[in-house]
Every structure is written in structure tokens, then in C-alpha cells.
């Protein structure tokens, strides 16, 4: 009986150090973002490669990371992006979630930007 209890306790202890499959993410090479130009009243969908500078109108953007949740988990996408303009400098730097666009959006006087998905 003592051996069984020890085995169970050891199994529970060891399992606490194993990575959780629900915490797995898949790195993707492109971020698909939607950008709204408020002055023009236009919304465009743009694909941005991870790690490369991209420009859209007045915005200079660099996506540092774009991740997808594990395929067996509820689908969500996360992106770390840095956005700047020539006149204002850096206007946003942080993570965005496709499922929660209102949690950490870029809201600027001229532009709104949010993540749609990450893709290969």
C-alpha cells in the first residue's frame, strides 16, 4: 500500500513539471491584419511577414511574433507588433489577440489595426 501511495504521489509530482499541451503554440510566418484608415473611411486586409519591416500608408510595422494555439485547443492567434509613424514615432508595441481584439488594440487618431489570423 505504501508503494502504491508513493507511486501515485510521484506521478502527480512529475506531471506538474511536464508541459501542458493546452499551452502549446505554433509559430507562423505571416500575420494577417486589418487596418482602418479613419480619414479615408477605408478598411484593408494586409499580410505582414514576421521579422520584416512593412509599410502601409503612414504606418511602419514590424511583426516580431505570430502564434496560433494548439490545433486541439480553441483556435486563437497572437501577434507581437511594433508600429510607428514618421511624425509620431512609436505609437504601439505589444501583443494582440484575434479572439479579443478589444483587449489591446492599436487605436490612433488616424488608424485602427487589429489581428485577423496568423498563417504559414
Buried (B, 14 or more C-beta within 10 A) or exposed (E): EEEEEEEEEEEEEEEEEEEEEEEBBEEBEBBBBBBBBEEEEEEEEBBBEBEEEBEBEBBBBBBEBBBBBBEEEEEBBBBBBBBBBEEEEEBBEEBBBBEEBEEEBBEBEBBBBBBBBBEE
